[in-house]
Amino acid sequence: MSLNVLVTGASGYIGGSIVAEILSLKRGGTLGALVIHAAVRSLEQAQSLTKLDVNVFQLNLSDETAVTESLLSNDIDLVINNATCIDPQIASSLISGLQKQREATGREVFFVQTTGLSAFDENTNWPFGEVKDTDNVYGLERQSRETYVVREVDTFVIEQTKKAGVTGFLIFPPTLHGRGSGTWNQLSPQIPALIQASINHKQVYKFGESRDATLAHVSDVAKFYGQLIEAIFLGKKLPAGEDGHYFLVSHVVSWWDIMDRLAANLHERGLVTTASTKVWPSDEMAAESVGVPTRFAHSIWNSSPKVLCEKATIIGWKPVWTGESFLNSLYQEVDDFLELGLPKSSLLHSLKPVSGHDMN
Ligand SMILES: NC(=O)c1ccc[n+]([C@@H]2O[C@H](COP(=O)([O-])OP(=O)(O)OC[C@H]3O[C@@H](n4cnc5c(N)ncnc54)[C@H](OP(=O)(O)O)[C@@H]3O)[C@@H](O)[C@H]2O)c1
């Protein structure tokens, strides 16, 4: 069997790492017959991918006609959408294109949406406390869809895929760390933004109450996607649609421990004046320092979703990173930031237009 897969946001941190992971599975023979298509936004991003064994093209994901044309002309049966989890229009164009592909070929088609565990954090008004990915996550998100844009889009994806006869999956990574293996943006925004803010203030700040960060290394998350694509490729029947929610937490570390370790690292390099942390004087100052609207500061840098991950093990996912190895790698995170600067990504900027919609 051959399978054409389209990875959107392929120049991004997660999308780029997924492309690298499936290319290595292809080289290893496991996914030898897979053809990888990569959608990006700009010419520069496209150029960064041209050396890889992928078919790269620029695509406006909001343009339903252009998206459908690309899916049909490249015979794509599987889309992994990493571009955004806050814009229903993009998910809608991709799902509608897959529906046309199914109608044209009579084959099963698949839509995988990368979303995020912030949907289950009390900072985003999640009202139900701890949740397992084997619970009725669809039903719970549907009941609280109006209070957070990510839950709204998650629910929309499940409903649209069902209507369109597309097999749908929602993948929920936690806060990610580590250097990505893509060709364009290799950094997640959270830790670099904290490092930049600390260097600007010559001081590491933290929020007043320490909560537990749920985390995973980007390489472990990319491995999950490789395993998911392999399972789809081999025709395995996996929980999908209303049951298609997969949480990917690998370890939990307190935000204060992260900030303390960061302060020690930055102080050792002379980038802050003290190895001690201080509490942010106000949420407004915190938000301005990391460059997001105030309402997002806690949900990104003090998030603590209480989740239990059970489904990912079905396809054999076993993350290798631990809380200890993460804390030990913070020195490397600072090195990566000093080498690469802030992420080449519009992710944090894209929060500005939706801030009015968000947690009201
Ligand atoms: N990083 C994390 O820790 C994390 C954790 C959980 C969930 N997530 C979610 O996972 C998804 C990917 O995150 P990421 O960290 O990989 O972000 P990223 O590095 O910014 O990657 C997103 C990519 O999608 C592209 N993109 C965004 N909007 C687009 C559009 N309208 N049309 C075409 N391309 C578009 C971006 O291009 P430009 O650079 O040109 O904008 C970028 O290359 C996001 O939905 C994010 O919220 C991320």
The ligand as an SDF file (V2000), in Angstrom:
LIG
                    3D

 48 52  0  0  0  0  0  0  0  0999 V2000
    4.9500   24.2090   21.0340 N   0  0  0  0  0  0  0  0  0  0  0  0
    4.2380   23.7230   22.0310 C   0  0  0  0  0  0  0  0  0  0  0  0
    4.7140   23.5960   23.1800 O   0  0  0  0  0  0  0  0  0  0  0  0
    2.8250   23.2800   21.7840 C   0  0  0  0  0  0  0  0  0  0  0  0
    2.1870   22.5350   22.7840 C   0  0  0  0  0  0  0  0  0  0  0  0
    0.8830   22.1190   22.5860 C   0  0  0  0  0  0  0  0  0  0  0  0
    0.2140   22.4560   21.4280 C   0  0  0  0  0  0  0  0  0  0  0  0
    0.8430   23.2090   20.4630 N   0  0  0  0  0  0  0  0  0  0  0  0
    0.0650   23.5360   19.2570 C   0  0  0  0  0  0  0  0  0  0  0  0
    0.6450   22.8490   18.1660 O   0  0  0  0  0  0  0  0  0  0  0  0
    0.5210   23.6180   16.9540 C   0  0  0  0  0  0  0  0  0  0  0  0
    1.9100   23.8120   16.3390 C   0  0  0  0  0  0  0  0  0  0  0  0
    2.7440   24.4430   17.3210 O   0  0  0  0  0  0  0  0  0  0  0  0
    4.2680   24.7720   17.0240 P   0  0  0  0  0  0  0  0  0  0  0  0
    4.9160   24.9740   18.3420 O   0  0  0  0  0  0  0  0  0  0  0  0
    4.8060   23.8090   16.0550 O   0  0  0  0  0  0  0  0  0  0  0  0
    4.1210   26.2020   16.3350 O   0  0  0  0  0  0  0  0  0  0  0  0
    4.9990   26.8600   15.1430 P   0  0  0  0  0  0  0  0  0  0  0  0
    6.4130   26.5150   15.2840 O   0  0  0  0  0  0  0  0  0  0  0  0
    4.6030   28.2910   15.1120 O   0  0  0  0  0  0  0  0  0  0  0  0
    4.4310   26.1110   13.8540 O   0  0  0  0  0  0  0  0  0  0  0  0
    3.2160   26.4300   13.2590 C   0  0  0  0  0  0  0  0  0  0  0  0
    3.4780   26.5140   11.7680 C   0  0  0  0  0  0  0  0  0  0  0  0
    2.2320   26.6610   11.0920 O   0  0  0  0  0  0  0  0  0  0  0  0
    2.3130   27.7550   10.2190 C   0  0  0  0  0  0  0  0  0  0  0  0
    1.0110   28.4260   10.1600 N   0  0  0  0  0  0  0  0  0  0  0  0
    0.3710   29.0520   11.1610 C   0  0  0  0  0  0  0  0  0  0  0  0
   -0.7880   29.5610   10.7110 N   0  0  0  0  0  0  0  0  0  0  0  0
   -0.8610   29.2510    9.4040 C   0  0  0  0  0  0  0  0  0  0  0  0
   -1.7670   29.5070    8.3700 C   0  0  0  0  0  0  0  0  0  0  0  0
   -2.8680   30.2180    8.6210 N   0  0  0  0  0  0  0  0  0  0  0  0
   -1.5150   29.0430    7.1310 N   0  0  0  0  0  0  0  0  0  0  0  0
   -0.3850   28.3450    6.8830 C   0  0  0  0  0  0  0  0  0  0  0  0
    0.5380   28.0590    7.8070 N   0  0  0  0  0  0  0  0  0  0  0  0
    0.3050   28.5180    9.0540 C   0  0  0  0  0  0  0  0  0  0  0  0
    3.3430   28.6860   10.8400 C   0  0  0  0  0  0  0  0  0  0  0  0
    3.9070   29.4920    9.8420 O   0  0  0  0  0  0  0  0  0  0  0  0
    4.4610   30.9550   10.2430 P   0  0  0  0  0  0  0  0  0  0  0  0
    5.6870   30.7130   11.0460 O   0  0  0  0  0  0  0  0  0  0  0  0
    4.6550   31.5840    8.9250 O   0  0  0  0  0  0  0  0  0  0  0  0
    3.3890   31.6000   11.0570 O   0  0  0  0  0  0  0  0  0  0  0  0
    4.3450   27.7150   11.4190 C   0  0  0  0  0  0  0  0  0  0  0  0
    5.3140   27.3290   10.4790 O   0  0  0  0  0  0  0  0  0  0  0  0
   -0.1390   24.9380   17.3670 C   0  0  0  0  0  0  0  0  0  0  0  0
   -1.5180   24.8400   17.1440 O   0  0  0  0  0  0  0  0  0  0  0  0
    0.1450   25.0090   18.8680 C   0  0  0  0  0  0  0  0  0  0  0  0
   -0.8160   25.7800   19.5450 O   0  0  0  0  0  0  0  0  0  0  0  0
    2.1400   23.6120   20.6080 C   0  0  0  0  0  0  0  0  0  0  0  0
  1  2  1  0
  2  3  2  0
  2  4  1  0
  4  5  1  0
  4 48  2  0
  5  6  2  0
  6  7  1  0
  7  8  2  0
  8  9  1  0
  8 48  1  0
  9 10  1  0
  9 46  1  0
 10 11  1  0
 11 12  1  0
 11 44  1  0
 12 13  1  0
 13 14  1  0
 14 15  2  0
 14 16  1  0
 14 17  1  0
 17 18  1  0
 18 19  2  0
 18 20  1  0
 18 21  1  0
 21 22  1  0
 22 23  1  0
 23 24  1  0
 23 42  1  0
 24 25  1  0
 25 26  1  0
 25 36  1  0
 26 27  1  0
 26 35  1  0
 27 28  2  0
 28 29  1  0
 29 30  1  0
 29 35  2  0
 30 31  1  0
 30 32  2  0
 32 33  1  0
 33 34  2  0
 34 35  1  0
 36 37  1  0
 36 42  1  0
 37 38  1  0
 38 39  2  0
 38 40  1  0
 38 41  1  0
 42 43  1  0
 44 45  1  0
 44 46  1  0
 46 47  1  0
M  CHG  2   8   1  16  -1
M  END
$$$$
